[in-house]
Amino acid sequence: MTVKTRKQGNSIMIAVPSQFKIGENVEYNPVLDDNGVLSFVPVHKNLFDQHPEYDLRSAIKSMNIGDNGKAVGKENVW
């Protein structure tokens, strides 16, 4: 399948085929790499923005979830 760019106002548009089943008003961050590959990464919302008073640390304690205090990957939540 091939799509073609078109100009709309000051922007260049690319149509997304309906087969991809992407809804309206979905937000993406465009990324252009060194090889000229254009990617669109979905924007993820921070779940804690809606409830900034939520204390994850106390919730973990109340559920008796153990923590050895060592990072497993790239965690940086505290």
C-alpha positions as CSV (number, residue, x, y, z in Angstrom):
1,M,0.0,0.0,0.0
2,T,1.3,3.5,-0.9
3,V,0.0,6.8,0.5
4,K,0.9,10.2,-0.9
5,T,1.5,13.5,1.0
6,R,-0.7,16.5,0.3
7,K,-0.4,20.1,1.4
8,Q,-3.1,21.6,3.6
9,G,-2.5,25.1,4.8
10,N,1.1,25.3,6.0
11,S,1.2,21.5,6.8
12,I,2.0,18.4,4.8
13,M,-0.6,15.7,5.5
14,I,-0.5,11.9,5.1
15,A,-3.7,9.9,5.1
16,V,-3.9,7.0,7.5
17,P,-5.6,4.0,5.9
18,S,-8.9,3.0,7.5
19,Q,-7.6,-0.5,7.8
20,F,-5.5,0.7,10.7
21,K,-8.6,1.4,12.7
22,I,-7.2,4.5,14.4
23,G,-9.9,6.7,16.0
24,E,-10.4,10.4,15.5
25,N,-8.5,12.9,17.7
26,V,-5.9,10.3,18.8
27,E,-2.6,12.1,19.7
28,Y,0.8,11.0,18.4
29,N,4.3,12.4,18.7
30,P,6.0,12.5,15.3
31,V,9.6,11.3,15.2
32,L,12.0,11.6,12.2
33,D,15.2,9.5,12.5
34,D,18.5,9.9,10.8
35,N,17.6,7.5,8.0
36,G,14.5,9.5,7.1
37,V,12.0,7.1,8.7
38,L,8.9,8.9,9.9
39,S,7.2,7.3,13.0
40,F,4.2,8.3,15.0
41,V,4.3,7.3,18.6
42,P,1.0,7.3,20.6
43,V,1.0,9.9,23.4
44,H,0.4,8.2,26.7
45,K,-1.3,10.1,29.5
46,N,0.1,10.1,33.0
47,L,-2.5,8.1,35.1
48,F,-1.5,10.0,38.2
49,D,-2.2,13.5,36.7
50,Q,-5.9,13.0,37.4
51,H,-5.3,12.2,41.1
52,P,-2.1,14.0,42.3
53,E,-3.0,13.2,45.9
54,Y,-2.7,9.5,45.3
55,D,0.2,8.0,47.3
56,L,1.6,5.0,45.4
57,R,4.1,4.1,48.2
58,S,1.4,3.8,50.8
59,A,-0.8,1.9,48.4
60,I,2.0,-0.6,47.9
61,K,2.4,-1.0,51.7
62,S,-1.3,-1.5,52.3
63,M,-1.4,-4.3,49.7
64,N,1.7,-6.0,51.3
65,I,3.7,-5.9,48.1
66,G,7.3,-6.6,48.8
67,D,10.1,-4.5,47.6
68,N,13.8,-5.4,47.8
69,G,14.8,-1.8,47.2
70,K,16.8,-2.6,44.0
71,A,15.9,-1.3,40.6
72,V,15.1,-3.9,38.0
73,G,15.2,-1.7,34.9
74,K,15.0,2.0,34.3
75,E,12.7,2.8,37.2
76,N,12.9,6.3,38.6
77,V,9.6,6.8,40.4
78,W,10.7,8.1,43.8
